[in-house]
Amino acid sequence: MNSISRSRRSRRQQSGGKISATSVTGYEHVVATIAWAFEKLAAKRTYWEKRVKTFLSPMYAAKMVGQ
């Protein structure tokens, strides 16, 4: 066994094989940020579709929303 494998195994044994609290907090932050970005994009798209349907002719609006 090489020294890299030994050092990885010893680090795992020292931590007890558990995930640290900081990595869990970081993961939750990443997930929350991604969810926020998708909500923001969905809101923009909904707003845009309403504006297109309201102010453009029905035929042109159908083409724009269909894209």
Residue pairs with C-beta under 8 A, 6 or more apart in sequence:
49 65
52 61
52 64
52 65
53 61
53 65
56 64
